[in-house]
Amino acid sequence: MKSKLALTIALVFGAAGAVSGGLASAGTFATGNFMKMDKDKDGYLTMEEMKGDKELMAQMKKMDMNKDGKLGRKEYSSFRSGQSFGTGGKN
């Protein structure tokens, strides 16, 4: 009985670690892509910098939560990781 409980606990914590590790990897991937696309290194993506990514350009209006015509890292990461865009208008 104790061994079944120990096994169950190990599986639960192992799965939780795998999920959290996957989320960290997705965030790291999104940040890396953002940095590559941010040619002038100002911390924002403009339409000019997005030209190579048709999907990103098509979603720009939805993603640009503060309507400043560019994407900050938080707006971009939310899009790439599939999170909601509820940033409160902040990057």
Beta strands, then each sheet from edge to edge (+ up, - down):
strand 1: 44-45
strand 2: 71-72
sheet 1: 1+ 2-
end
